[in-house]
Amino acid sequence: METLKKHSWKFVALLLLIYTVVMGLYGKVPRQAILNETVRNLYFHVTMWFSMIFLLSTSVYHSVKYLQTSDLSHDQKSNAYVETGLIFAVLGLLTGSLWAKFTWGAWWTNDPKLNSVAIGMLIYLAYLLVRSSLPDEQQKARISNVYNIFAFVIFMVLIWILPRLTDSLHPGNGGNPGFNSMDLDNRMRMVFYPAIIGWTMLGFWIANIKIRVKKIEETIEETE
């Protein structure tokens, strides 16, 4: 019974994701010009970015905790949440590219939002390179966690602020309206919000697995 209670949130996550996929593919959606059936990608593309932000925010929290306590467990958690957040970032890029192909006519356009995301991804790639290039655990943890905090701030500026200061094809940026009552009706909201929760819970689930695997690897190393 205790085990069931402990893992109940995982069952909730699975149910939400099953609901998201089924309703995302077969549920009714508004018929809008240009978007047509591609509006269903809202449940997969936009929700990936929400999940990514929650995961990266959690990584920053653990980075701050590490810098306050020098506890390497916080460094491990921060790294796990960054790596998982980047998985969702890549999925967001792929689903966004697919959406762009059907609505804008190209897999990638010279759009401020897309270019800002690409730059942000390169910044986080540098984070992974920093961690892999430093052999000393404490030095690696200290430098990478400081870097992670600044990377997050820069990434948020790149994807939330800069695209709004110039023309952009992307909804909600550069004077281009985001999804509103004409595009996103109550039927879609009934899927969209659970989808955000479901994908985010899956992200935390993956991050927790990464953390547990890291602890097991350390235990094995200590016993050798």
C-alpha positions in Angstrom: 0.0 0.0 0.0 2.8 2.4 0.9 4.5 1.7 -2.5 1.2 2.4 -4.3 0.9 5.7 -2.5 4.5 6.6 -3.2 4.1 6.0 -6.9 0.5 7.1 -7.4 1.6 10.3 -9.1 3.2 8.2 -11.8 -0.1 6.5 -12.5 -1.7 10.0 -12.7 1.0 11.0 -15.2 0.3 7.9 -17.4 -3.4 8.5 -17.4 -2.9 12.2 -18.3 -0.6 11.3 -21.2 -2.9 8.6 -22.5 -5.7 11.2 -22.4 -3.6 13.7 -24.1 -2.5 11.4 -26.9 -6.0 10.0 -27.6 -7.8 13.4 -27.4 -5.0 15.1 -29.2 -5.3 12.8 -32.2 -9.1 12.2 -32.2 -10.7 15.0 -30.2 -12.6 17.8 -31.9 -10.7 21.0 -32.7 -11.7 24.4 -34.2 -11.4 24.6 -38.0 -9.2 27.6 -38.7 -7.6 28.7 -42.0 -4.0 27.7 -42.4 -3.8 25.9 -39.1 -6.5 23.3 -39.9 -5.7 20.0 -38.2 -2.2 21.1 -37.3 -3.7 22.9 -34.3 -3.6 19.6 -32.6 0.2 20.1 -32.3 -0.6 22.6 -29.6 -0.9 19.6 -27.2 2.6 18.4 -28.1 4.7 21.4 -29.2 3.7 24.1 -26.8 3.4 21.7 -23.8 7.0 20.6 -24.4 8.2 24.1 -23.9 6.2 24.5 -20.7 7.6 21.2 -19.4 11.1 22.3 -20.4 10.8 25.6 -18.4 9.5 23.8 -15.3 12.4 21.3 -15.5 15.1 24.0 -16.1 13.6 26.1 -13.3 13.9 23.2 -10.9 17.5 22.7 -12.0 18.3 26.3 -11.1 16.7 25.8 -7.7 19.1 22.9 -7.1 22.0 24.9 -8.5 21.3 27.6 -5.9 21.0 25.0 -3.1 24.3 23.5 -4.1 26.1 26.9 -4.0 24.6 27.5 -0.6 25.4 24.0 0.9 28.1 22.4 -1.4 26.0 19.3 -1.2 26.8 17.2 -4.3 23.3 15.7 -4.3 22.0 19.0 -5.3 24.5 19.1 -8.2 23.4 15.7 -9.3 19.7 16.8 -9.3 20.5 20.0 -11.1 22.3 18.2 -13.8 19.5 15.6 -14.2 16.9 18.3 -14.6 19.0 20.1 -17.1 19.5 17.0 -19.2 15.8 16.1 -19.0 14.8 19.7 -19.8 17.0 19.5 -22.9 15.2 16.4 -24.0 12.0 18.3 -24.0 13.6 21.2 -25.7 14.7 19.0 -28.6 11.2 17.5 -28.8 9.8 21.0 -28.8 12.1 21.9 -31.7 11.1 18.8 -33.7 7.4 19.3 -33.2 7.8 23.0 -33.9 9.7 22.3 -37.1 7.0 19.8 -38.2 4.3 22.5 -37.5 6.3 25.1 -39.4 6.5 22.9 -42.5 2.7 22.6 -42.8 1.8 26.2 -41.9 4.8 28.3 -43.0 6.0 26.0 -45.8 9.5 25.3 -44.5 11.0 23.2 -41.7 13.0 26.3 -40.4 12.6 30.0 -41.1 14.7 33.0 -40.2 12.4 33.8 -37.4 13.6 35.6 -34.2 11.9 33.0 -31.9 13.4 30.0 -33.7 16.9 31.6 -33.9 16.7 32.5 -30.2 15.8 29.0 -29.2 18.7 27.7 -31.3 21.1 30.0 -29.5 19.7 29.0 -26.2 20.2 25.3 -27.0 23.9 26.0 -27.9 24.3 27.8 -24.5 23.1 24.6 -22.7 25.2 22.4 -25.0 28.2 24.4 -23.7 27.0 23.6 -20.1 27.2 19.9 -20.9 30.7 20.3 -22.4 31.8 22.2 -19.3 30.7 19.3 -17.1 32.3 16.7 -19.2 35.6 18.6 -19.4 36.3 19.0 -15.6 37.5 15.9 -13.8 37.4 17.3 -10.2 33.8 16.8 -8.8 33.7 19.9 -6.6 35.2 22.2 -9.3 32.8 20.8 -11.9 29.8 21.2 -9.6 30.7 24.8 -8.7 31.5 26.1 -12.2 28.6 24.3 -13.9 26.0 25.4 -11.3 27.0 29.0 -11.6 26.9 28.6 -15.4 23.5 27.0 -15.2 22.0 29.9 -13.4 23.2 32.4 -15.9 22.3 30.1 -18.8 18.7 29.9 -17.6 18.4 33.7 -17.3 19.9 34.2 -20.8 17.6 31.5 -22.2 14.5 33.1 -20.8 15.5 36.5 -22.2 16.1 34.9 -25.6 12.8 33.0 -25.8 10.4 35.4 -24.0 11.7 39.0 -24.4 13.8 39.4 -27.5 11.2 37.8 -30.0 8.6 40.3 -28.7 10.8 43.2 -29.7 10.8 42.5 -33.4 8.6 41.0 -36.1 8.0 37.3 -35.8 5.8 34.7 -37.5 5.6 32.8 -34.2 2.2 33.2 -32.3 2.4 35.6 -29.4 5.6 37.4 -30.6 6.5 40.5 -32.5 2.9 41.7 -32.8 1.6 38.4 -34.0 -1.3 37.3 -31.8 -1.0 34.2 -29.7 -3.7 31.6 -29.4 -6.9 33.1 -28.1 -10.7 32.4 -28.0 -10.9 32.2 -31.8 -8.2 29.5 -32.0 -8.2 27.8 -28.6 -11.8 27.0 -27.5 -12.9 25.3 -24.3 -12.7 21.8 -25.9 -9.0 22.3 -26.5 -8.4 23.8 -23.1 -9.8 20.6 -21.6 -6.9 18.8 -23.2 -4.2 21.5 -23.3 -3.9 22.1 -19.5 -3.9 18.4 -18.6 -1.3 17.9 -21.3 1.0 20.4 -19.7 0.7 18.6 -16.3 1.1 15.2 -17.9 4.3 16.0 -19.9 5.8 17.9 -16.9 5.2 15.0 -14.6 6.8 12.7 -17.2 9.8 15.0 -17.2 10.2 14.9 -13.4 9.8 11.1 -13.6 12.7 10.8 -16.1 14.8 13.2 -14.0 14.2 11.1 -10.9 15.3 8.0 -12.8 18.5 9.7 -13.9 19.2 10.7 -10.3 18.6 7.2 -9.0 20.9 5.7 -11.7 23.6 8.2 -10.8 23.4 7.2 -7.1 23.6 3.5 -8.0 26.7 4.1 -10.2 28.3 5.9 -7.2 27.5 3.1 -4.9 29.0 0.6 -7.3 32.2 2.7 -7.7 32.6 2.9 -3.9 32.3 -0.9 -3.5 34.9 -1.6 -6.2 
